[in-house]
Amino acid sequence: MRKPGGQNLTYAIVEELGHAVVTQSYGDDDPFPIEAELCKQFGASRTVLREAVKMLTAKGLLSARPRQGTWVEPESHWNLLDPDVLRWLLERKFSLELLAEFTEVRMGIEPTAAMIAARNATPESLARIRHAIERMKAATRGEDDPLASDIAFHVAILHATGNRFYAQLEGVIGAALRISIRLTNSVKGVPQADVNLHKKVLDAIEAGEPQKARTAMENIISEVLDLIGSARRKAAKGAGASRAAR
């Protein structure tokens, strides 16, 4: 199989090593490999490998110093709001507790974003939200992807604020949604989110009603928190039954 080259190889190394660090493949008994070993493992030059290590260092996963080597940082040093780190964390060992924590963060971000969007949305940003709603409707007919269309809606709200900081949250919100949407739809027993709930957010933004927009988005995320809570109670009950059967 042909190996990726150049920048693609750098990103491939970042993905593999980042995932390995977050899944705790390296520890006291299996320390982080030396540069020469990694170059051989990935068929990469030292320049490419060092660029990958530099990217992982920026994410808080690694530290590297000349003549001292490279080592894994404790989780408390990781940039949990980096989209890659968040994705690797959520994929590591699926954690309802972690997902609940991040959904609480979403509750602090997205309702306010919807409120600001109701004040600041332009015709172009409104069109982007409408398009996402149409994609969600198409997904109910099997003509679009339920996950991608749902994420497109939430990302469109962030951009409709006209606030560059909210727009920068696209990656981290999208990473979390890829996990949470699958879970919540599975718990509800439906293949996708409720389009009508999402349409209420659009209607309030189009009408220029900030508080209604905030409340409508709060309702969406509250439902997610309720479903995660239901899943956690079910998991705890199952664990208790398993212990009792021993």
DRENKOL-326321 format. One line per 8 residues: number of its first residue (from 0); their letters; for each residue x, y negated, z of C-alpha. Coordinates in nm, 2 decimals, m for minus. Layout:
% residues N
NUM> a> X:Y:Z  ...
***
This chain:
% residues 246
0> mrkpggqn> 0.00:0.00:0.00  0.14:m0.34:m0.10  0.22:m0.57:0.19  0.10:m0.93:0.19  0.36:m1.19:0.13  0.45:m1.54:0.24  0.18:m1.72:0.44  m0.06:m1.43:0.41
8> ltyaivee> 0.20:m1.21:0.58  0.25:m1.47:0.86  m0.13:m1.46:0.93  m0.14:m1.08:0.91  0.13:m1.07:1.18  m0.05:m1.33:1.39  m0.37:m1.12:1.37  m0.20:m0.79:1.46
16> lghavvtq> 0.02:m0.92:1.74  m0.25:m1.16:1.88  m0.50:m0.87:1.90  m0.24:m0.65:2.06  m0.15:m0.91:2.32  m0.52:m0.98:2.41  m0.60:m0.61:2.42  m0.31:m0.57:2.67
24> sygdddpf> m0.10:m0.34:2.45  0.21:m0.50:2.60  0.29:m0.48:2.97  0.56:m0.40:3.22  0.60:m0.05:3.09  0.58:m0.16:2.73  0.74:m0.51:2.70  0.70:m0.73:2.39
32> pieaelck> 0.93:m0.60:2.11  1.25:m0.78:2.02  1.27:m0.98:1.70  1.46:m0.72:1.50  1.21:m0.45:1.58  0.92:m0.67:1.47  1.09:m0.77:1.15  1.14:m0.40:1.07
40> qfgasrtv> 0.78:m0.31:1.17  0.62:m0.58:0.95  0.88:m0.58:0.67  0.91:m0.95:0.74  1.20:m1.20:0.74  1.31:m1.37:1.06  1.17:m1.69:0.93  0.82:m1.55:0.87
48> lreavkml> 0.82:m1.37:1.21  0.93:m1.68:1.40  0.65:m1.88:1.24  0.40:m1.61:1.35  0.54:m1.62:1.71  0.53:m2.00:1.70  0.16:m1.98:1.61  0.09:m1.74:1.89
56> takgllsa> 0.29:m1.95:2.13  0.06:m2.25:2.04  m0.24:m2.03:2.14  m0.08:m1.98:2.48  m0.03:m1.60:2.43  0.35:m1.59:2.41  0.65:m1.78:2.53  0.98:m1.77:2.34
64> rprqgtwv> 1.32:m1.92:2.42  1.65:m1.89:2.23  1.87:m1.60:2.37  1.60:m1.53:2.63  1.36:m1.34:2.41  0.98:m1.35:2.38  0.73:m1.25:2.65  0.35:m1.23:2.70
72> epeshwnl> 0.19:m1.51:2.90  m0.08:m1.43:3.16  m0.44:m1.47:3.06  m0.47:m1.78:3.27  m0.23:m1.96:3.02  m0.42:m1.85:2.71  m0.62:m2.11:2.51  m0.96:m1.96:2.55
80> ldpdvlrw> m1.12:m2.22:2.32  m0.90:m2.12:2.03  m1.13:m1.94:1.78  m0.89:m1.65:1.73  m0.82:m1.60:2.10  m1.19:m1.61:2.18  m1.26:m1.35:1.90  m0.99:m1.12:2.02
88> llerkfsl> m1.12:m1.15:2.38  m1.48:m1.07:2.28  m1.36:m0.77:2.07  m1.11:m0.65:2.33  m1.36:m0.46:2.55  m1.70:m0.60:2.49  m1.79:m0.80:2.80  m2.14:m0.93:2.87
96> ellaefte> m1.99:m1.14:3.15  m1.76:m1.32:2.91  m2.04:m1.36:2.66  m2.26:m1.51:2.93  m1.99:m1.75:3.04  m1.94:m1.87:2.68  m2.31:m1.90:2.62  m2.33:m2.13:2.93
104> vrmgiept> m2.06:m2.34:2.76  m2.28:m2.35:2.45  m2.56:m2.48:2.67  m2.34:m2.77:2.76  m2.26:m2.85:2.40  m2.53:m2.77:2.15  m2.84:m2.93:2.30  m2.65:m3.26:2.33
112> aamiaarn> m2.52:m3.21:1.98  m2.89:m3.17:1.86  m2.98:m3.48:2.05  m2.70:m3.69:1.89  m2.79:m3.54:1.55  m3.14:m3.68:1.59  m2.99:m4.02:1.63  m2.71:m4.00:1.37
120> atpeslar> m2.80:m3.75:1.10  m2.75:m3.87:0.74  m2.95:m3.75:0.44  m2.65:m3.53:0.35  m2.63:m3.37:0.70  m3.00:m3.32:0.72  m2.99:m3.14:0.38  m2.72:m2.91:0.52
128> irhaierm> m2.95:m2.82:0.82  m3.25:m2.76:0.59  m3.03:m2.54:0.36  m2.94:m2.33:0.66  m3.30:m2.29:0.76  m3.39:m2.19:0.40  m3.10:m1.93:0.42  m3.25:m1.80:0.75
136> kaatrged> m3.59:m1.76:0.58  m3.43:m1.59:0.28  m3.26:m1.35:0.53  m3.60:m1.24:0.65  m3.67:m1.13:0.30  m3.33:m0.95:0.27  m3.20:m1.21:0.04  m2.93:m1.36:0.26
144> dplasdia> m2.71:m1.25:0.56  m2.89:m1.30:0.89  m2.56:m1.36:1.08  m2.40:m1.60:0.83  m2.72:m1.80:0.79  m2.77:m1.84:1.17  m2.42:m1.95:1.22  m2.45:m2.20:0.93
152> fhvailha> m2.75:m2.36:1.11  m2.56:m2.41:1.44  m2.25:m2.54:1.26  m2.46:m2.78:1.05  m2.60:m2.93:1.38  m2.25:m2.99:1.50  m2.16:m3.18:1.18  m2.49:m3.37:1.18
160> tgnrfyaq> m2.38:m3.55:1.50  m2.13:m3.75:1.30  m1.89:m3.70:1.58  m1.55:m3.56:1.48  m1.50:m3.39:1.81  m1.82:m3.19:1.78  m1.73:m3.10:1.42  m1.40:m2.96:1.55
168> legvigaa> m1.60:m2.71:1.76  m1.72:m2.52:1.45  m1.46:m2.25:1.48  m1.50:m2.17:1.84  m1.89:m2.18:1.83  m1.88:m1.96:1.51  m1.65:m1.71:1.67  m1.88:m1.66:1.98
176> lrisirlt> m2.20:m1.66:1.77  m2.07:m1.36:1.56  m2.07:m1.15:1.88  m2.37:m1.30:2.06  m2.61:m1.30:1.77  m2.55:m0.92:1.71  m2.61:m0.85:2.08  m2.92:m1.07:2.12
184> nsvkgvpq> m3.09:m0.95:1.81  m3.02:m0.59:1.91  m3.17:m0.64:2.25  m3.48:m0.81:2.10  m3.50:m0.52:1.85  m3.51:m0.75:1.55  m3.25:m0.80:1.28  m3.22:m1.18:1.31
192> advnlhkk> m3.30:m1.49:1.51  m3.64:m1.66:1.54  m3.65:m1.90:1.24  m3.94:m2.09:1.39  m3.74:m2.18:1.70  m3.46:m2.31:1.49  m3.71:m2.50:1.26  m3.83:m2.69:1.57
200> vldaieag> m3.48:m2.83:1.62  m3.47:m2.94:1.25  m3.81:m3.10:1.28  m3.71:m3.30:1.59  m3.39:m3.42:1.42  m3.57:m3.52:1.10  m3.83:m3.71:1.31  m3.55:m3.89:1.50
208> epqkarta> m3.67:m3.75:1.84  m3.35:m3.69:2.04  m3.51:m3.54:2.36  m3.73:m3.30:2.16  m3.42:m3.19:1.96  m3.23:m3.13:2.29  m3.52:m2.93:2.44  m3.56:m2.72:2.12
216> meniisev> m3.20:m2.63:2.12  m3.20:m2.56:2.49  m3.49:m2.31:2.43  m3.28:m2.12:2.18  m2.98:m2.09:2.41  m3.20:m2.02:2.71  m3.34:m1.72:2.52  m2.99:m1.60:2.45
224> ldligsar> m2.90:m1.63:2.82  m3.21:m1.44:2.92  m3.13:m1.16:2.67  m2.77:m1.13:2.80  m2.91:m1.12:3.15  m3.14:m0.84:3.05  m2.86:m0.65:2.89  m2.64:m0.69:3.20
232> rkaakgag> m2.92:m0.56:3.43  m2.97:m0.27:3.21  m2.60:m0.19:3.20  m2.58:m0.22:3.58  m2.87:0.01:3.62  m2.71:0.26:3.39  m2.38:0.25:3.58  m2.57:0.30:3.91
240> asraar> m2.75:0.60:3.77  m2.43:0.74:3.65  m2.26:0.71:3.99  m2.56:0.86:4.16  m2.55:1.16:3.93  m2.19:1.24:4.03
***
